[in-house]
Amino acid sequence: QVQLVESGGGLVQPGGSLRLSCKASGSIFSTLVMGWYRQAPGKQRGWVATISRDGTTTYADSVQGRFTISRDNAKNTVDLQMNSLKLEDTAIYYCKARSPLGIGYWGQGTQVTVSS
């Protein structure tokens, strides 16, 4: 069982930055594939970024070049640095962990609102 707790959401103006953090417990963090997803009002939850066990990162086209995912295996955390935020980045952001057995775990989400 993996528990995930996100933090760092808030209100930011277009063009601004936010840094989300997700802390994991209950498993060996270095064995987990970690990712960020988001769900905007009225839309389905969609993938944002993934960081693999060896640190390889992948991004959705919509955030490529603006968002950076990183992990700290010593602190059991995965962060999402979001720069050049746009109105359409407004969503609830969720952290997800996938175990070596392929089981997925979700955090409770953190709200990001981009508004002038």
Number of C-alpha atoms within 10 A of each C-alpha: 9 19 16 20 18 23 18 14 18 14 15 18 14 17 14 14 17 19 16 22 21 26 19 24 14 9 13 12 23 18 15 25 20 29 26 25 19 22 19 17 9 6 9 9 15 14 16 23 23 25 21 17 16 10 15 11 15 15 19 14 10 11 17 12 12 14 20 19 24 20 21 13 15 8 11 17 20 25 22 23 14 20 17 15 22 18 14 12 20 20 21 18 27 26 30 27 26 17 18 11 7 10 11 15 15 18 19 14 22 21 20 21 21 21 16 9
